[in-house]
Amino acid sequence: MIRIIRVLGAALGALIGLVLVASSAEFRDAPYGGFIVAAWTIAWLVVGFGVLPYLTIVPAAWLVAHVEELSTAEFVAAVLGLFIGLLLGLLLSLPLAQLSGPLGTWLPLGISLFMGLGMMGLTVAKRFDLIAAAEGAGLVRRPRVETVPSEGEPRIVVDTSVLIDGRIAEIVESGFIYGTLIVPRFVLEELQHIADSSDTLRRNRGRRGLEILSRMQREARTPVEIVADETPGVTEVDARLVELAKRRSRVVLTNDFNLNRVAELQGVRVMNINSLANAVKPAVLPGEELHVRVIQEGKEPGQGVGFLDDGTMVVVEGGARLIDVDVDVNVTRVLQTVAGRMIFAQPRLS
């Protein structure tokens, strides 16, 4: 495609050069006029060959790549904002177009562009507030699966960290969670705040949390209920989660270590996805053989460290000399820590 564009650019450049030559008698009447005309045309041909892709293909590819990064809500908000901004710009430009001179020509165009781009950015930034306002006015209604929890069914309060992590969606789809997931409104607001962050990493994490929540709402396997419970006098998110869990279910689903400890101290049951991930890792017993690649030195002198496919750390005694080498090791002991499982091993003697 880019070759065709370059050929078209070369042809267009040569045509522009010939038109300019034809409109100027100075080129034709000058000494060595034929040589000058040929050089002039070739120069325009080269300019067209090199520049046209950067005026067509490159901007289009940049635009497509950035549009693909937008979520559906962002794209719809951007289109609506651009339309509203251009409409406002048109209304403002009508009286400005009556001005004489260059102001009457360029000022309406500048106002329209400013209003269109400004409204597009504003609607994208405030898309969640606009959707909430439209729902409150009855203009938009999201499809919801109405579910009535059975008597004694667990009601699990969900923390922000679980939604950002994302693994909860696969766990829910697998059917291992029974009951209703309770997402407080303040957790949703925290996700929205993270998704609107100027930091790219935080923004992507927030967007992933919102997408995970939307994905779980669409799945009827485990009901998801968004509640607006308020906890008067409590402003910190973790404390509000614990208070809500104490009133509703006494169960919190989280990945946060500090929230885990605080909830347990207050008699609230904690379902920690990291603990679940550690529990389902294959059991390793002393005396078993493993194959591991040593990638770095350990904390103690002479130790080497490697990792299994599931992320379990393997500390190899005397493995500092085996860095970047695949070795067979014998497990000597297994240590379960708060951060996960650690395996200590010795290189197997040949």
C-alpha positions in Angstrom: 0.0 0.0 0.0 2.7 2.4 0.9 4.5 1.8 -2.4 1.3 2.8 -4.3 1.0 5.9 -2.2 4.7 6.8 -2.9 4.1 6.3 -6.7 1.0 8.5 -6.5 3.0 11.1 -4.5 5.7 11.1 -7.1 3.2 11.5 -10.0 1.4 14.3 -8.0 4.7 16.0 -7.3 5.8 15.9 -11.0 2.4 17.3 -12.0 2.7 20.1 -9.5 6.2 20.9 -10.8 4.9 20.9 -14.5 2.0 23.2 -13.6 4.3 25.7 -11.8 6.6 25.7 -14.8 3.8 26.2 -17.2 2.5 29.2 -15.2 5.9 30.9 -15.2 7.6 32.1 -18.4 10.9 32.8 -16.5 11.7 29.1 -16.4 11.1 28.6 -20.1 13.0 31.7 -21.3 16.0 31.3 -18.9 19.3 29.9 -20.3 19.3 26.2 -20.0 15.6 26.3 -19.6 15.1 22.7 -20.5 17.6 21.6 -17.9 16.0 23.8 -15.2 12.5 22.6 -16.0 13.7 18.9 -15.8 15.5 19.5 -12.5 12.5 21.4 -11.1 10.1 18.6 -12.1 12.4 15.9 -10.7 12.7 17.8 -7.4 8.9 18.0 -7.0 8.7 14.3 -7.9 11.1 13.4 -5.1 9.2 15.6 -2.7 5.9 14.0 -3.6 7.5 10.5 -3.3 8.9 11.1 0.1 6.3 13.4 1.7 2.9 12.0 0.7 3.0 8.9 2.9 3.6 11.1 5.9 0.5 13.2 5.0 -1.7 10.1 4.5 -0.6 6.6 5.6 1.4 7.6 8.7 -1.4 9.9 10.3 -4.0 7.3 9.4 -2.1 4.5 11.1 -1.5 6.6 14.2 -5.2 7.5 14.4 -6.3 3.8 13.9 -3.8 2.6 16.6 -5.0 5.1 19.1 -8.7 4.5 18.3 -8.1 0.7 18.9 -6.8 1.5 22.4 -10.1 3.2 23.3 -12.8 1.3 25.1 -16.3 1.3 23.6 -17.4 3.8 26.2 -14.5 6.2 25.4 -15.1 5.9 21.6 -18.8 6.6 21.9 -18.2 9.5 24.3 -15.5 10.9 21.9 -17.9 10.8 18.9 -20.8 12.4 20.8 -18.5 15.1 22.3 -17.1 15.9 18.9 -20.5 16.2 17.4 -21.8 18.4 20.2 -18.7 20.6 20.1 -18.9 21.1 16.3 -22.6 21.9 16.6 -21.8 24.5 19.3 -18.9 25.8 17.2 -21.3 26.2 14.2 -23.8 28.2 16.2 -21.0 30.5 17.5 -19.5 30.8 14.1 -22.6 32.2 12.4 -22.2 35.8 13.8 -18.4 35.6 13.5 -18.7 34.8 9.8 -20.2 38.3 9.3 -16.9 39.9 10.2 -14.9 41.4 7.3 -11.5 40.4 6.3 -9.5 37.3 7.4 -11.3 37.3 10.8 -14.5 36.4 9.1 -12.8 33.5 7.3 -10.5 32.0 9.9 -12.1 32.8 13.2 -15.2 30.6 12.7 -13.0 27.7 11.6 -10.8 28.1 14.7 -13.8 28.3 17.0 -15.3 25.1 15.5 -12.1 23.2 15.9 -11.6 24.4 19.5 -15.2 23.5 20.5 -15.1 20.1 18.8 -11.8 19.0 20.3 -12.6 20.5 23.7 -16.0 18.8 24.0 -14.5 15.5 22.8 -11.9 15.6 25.6 -14.4 16.7 28.2 -16.9 13.9 27.4 -14.2 11.2 27.4 -12.9 12.4 30.8 -16.4 12.6 32.3 -18.0 9.6 30.6 -18.8 7.7 33.7 -20.5 10.7 35.3 -22.5 11.4 32.1 -23.6 7.7 32.0 -24.7 7.9 35.7 -26.6 11.2 35.0 -28.3 9.6 32.0 -29.3 6.6 34.0 -30.6 8.8 36.8 -32.7 10.7 34.2 -34.1 7.5 32.7 -32.4 8.1 29.3 -30.2 5.0 29.6 -30.9 1.7 31.2 -28.3 -1.0 31.5 -29.5 -4.6 31.1 -29.3 -6.3 34.4 -29.9 -9.8 35.4 -32.3 -9.8 38.3 -31.4 -12.4 40.8 -32.9 -13.2 44.2 -30.4 -14.7 46.6 -31.6 -17.9 48.2 -31.9 -18.2 52.0 -28.4 -18.4 53.6 -26.6 -17.7 50.3 -23.2 -16.1 50.9 -22.9 -12.4 50.1 -19.2 -11.6 49.5 -18.0 -8.0 49.6 -15.4 -7.3 46.9 -12.3 -5.1 47.3 -10.9 -2.9 44.6 -7.6 -4.9 44.4 -9.5 -8.0 43.3 -11.1 -6.2 40.3 -7.8 -4.7 39.3 -6.1 -8.1 39.6 -8.5 -9.6 37.1 -8.2 -13.3 38.1 -11.6 -13.1 39.8 -13.3 -13.3 36.4 -11.9 -16.7 35.6 -12.6 -17.9 39.1 -16.2 -16.8 38.8 -16.5 -18.4 35.4 -15.1 -21.7 36.7 -17.9 -21.9 39.3 -15.7 -22.0 42.4 -17.4 -19.0 44.0 -20.9 -19.5 45.3 -23.1 -16.7 46.4 -23.6 -13.0 45.4 -20.7 -10.6 44.9 -21.3 -7.3 46.6 -19.5 -4.3 45.0 -19.9 -1.1 47.1 -20.5 2.1 45.2 -17.3 3.6 46.8 -15.2 0.8 45.3 -16.7 1.7 41.9 -15.8 5.3 42.5 -12.3 4.4 43.4 -11.9 2.4 40.2 -13.2 5.3 38.2 -10.8 7.6 39.9 -7.9 5.3 39.0 -9.1 4.9 35.4 -9.1 8.7 35.1 -5.6 9.1 36.4 -2.9 10.9 34.4 -0.5 8.1 35.1 -0.7 5.5 32.2 -0.1 2.5 34.4 -2.7 3.5 37.0 -5.2 4.4 34.2 -4.8 1.0 32.5 -5.2 -0.8 35.8 -8.4 1.2 36.5 -9.8 0.4 33.1 -9.0 -3.3 33.5 -10.9 -3.3 36.8 -14.0 -1.7 35.2 -13.9 -4.1 32.3 -13.6 -7.1 34.7 -16.6 -5.8 36.6 -18.6 -5.4 33.4 -17.6 -8.9 32.3 -18.8 -10.4 35.6 -22.1 -8.5 35.4 -22.8 -10.0 31.9 -22.2 -13.5 33.3 -25.2 -15.0 35.1 -23.2 -17.7 36.8 -22.5 -15.6 39.9 -24.7 -12.6 40.6 -23.0 -9.2 41.0 -24.8 -6.5 43.1 -23.7 -2.9 43.3 -24.8 -1.4 46.6 -24.8 2.2 47.8 -24.2 1.5 51.5 -22.7 4.4 53.4 -20.7 4.2 56.6 -21.1 7.5 58.4 -18.0 8.8 60.0 -15.7 6.4 58.1 -13.7 7.7 55.1 -10.9 5.2 54.5 -11.9 2.6 51.9 -10.5 -0.5 53.8 -12.4 0.5 57.0 -15.6 1.0 55.0 -15.2 -2.4 53.4 -14.8 -4.1 56.8 -17.8 -2.2 58.2 -20.0 -3.1 55.3 -18.9 -6.8 55.5 -19.7 -6.8 59.2 -23.2 -5.7 58.5 -23.9 -7.8 55.4 -22.0 -11.0 55.2 -18.8 -11.0 57.3 -16.9 -12.1 54.2 -14.4 -9.9 52.2 -12.8 -10.9 48.9 -9.4 -9.2 48.6 -5.7 -9.4 47.5 -4.6 -6.7 50.0 -2.4 -8.1 52.7 -3.1 -5.2 55.2 -6.9 -5.4 54.6 -6.6 -9.2 55.1 -5.1 -8.7 58.6 -7.4 -5.9 59.7 -10.5 -7.8 58.6 -9.4 -11.0 60.4 -8.7 -9.0 63.6 -12.3 -7.7 63.5 -13.8 -11.2 63.0 -14.5 -10.9 59.3 -13.7 -13.9 57.1 -11.2 -13.1 54.3 -11.1 -14.9 50.9 -7.7 -14.0 49.5 -7.1 -14.9 45.8 -3.3 -15.0 46.4 -3.9 -17.6 49.1 -6.0 -19.6 46.7 -3.3 -19.4 44.0 -0.7 -20.7 46.4 -3.1 -23.5 47.6 -3.6 -24.9 44.1 0.1 -25.0 43.2 1.4 -28.5 42.9 2.7 -29.9 46.2 6.5 -30.5 46.4 8.0 -32.8 49.0 11.5 -33.1 50.3 13.5 -35.7 48.3 11.7 -34.9 45.0 13.7 -33.9 41.9 13.1 -30.7 40.0 14.6 -29.1 36.9 15.2 -25.4 37.3 17.2 -22.6 35.7 19.3 -20.5 38.1 18.9 -16.9 37.1 20.4 -14.9 40.0 22.3 -15.0 43.2 20.4 -15.5 46.5 20.6 -13.5 49.8 23.1 -15.9 51.4 26.6 -16.4 50.0 26.8 -19.1 47.4 23.0 -19.4 46.9 21.4 -19.3 43.5 17.7 -18.6 42.8 15.4 -19.9 40.1 11.7 -20.1 39.6 9.2 -22.8 38.6 6.6 -22.3 35.8 4.0 -21.3 38.4 6.3 -18.6 40.0 7.5 -20.6 43.0 10.9 -19.6 44.1 13.6 -22.3 44.3 16.7 -21.5 46.4 19.6 -23.7 45.2 22.4 -24.1 47.7 25.8 -23.6 46.0 23.9 -22.4 42.9 25.7 -19.0 42.6 28.2 -20.6 40.3 25.4 -22.0 38.1 23.7 -18.8 37.0 22.1 -19.0 33.6 22.4 -22.8 33.7 19.6 -25.4 33.7 20.2 -27.9 36.6 18.5 -30.9 38.2 18.1 -30.4 42.0 16.9 -32.4 44.9 14.4 -30.7 47.2 15.6 -30.5 50.8 12.8 -28.5 52.5 9.7 -26.5 51.6 8.9 -23.2 53.5 5.4 -21.6 53.3 5.6 -17.9 53.9 3.1 -15.0 53.7 4.5 -14.1 50.3 4.2 -17.6 49.0 6.0 -20.9 48.9 9.8 -21.2 48.9 11.7 -24.4 48.0 15.2 -25.1 49.1 17.2 -27.6 47.1 20.7 -29.0 46.4 22.1 -29.6 43.0 21.8 -33.3 42.1 25.1 -35.1 42.0 25.8 -36.7 38.6 
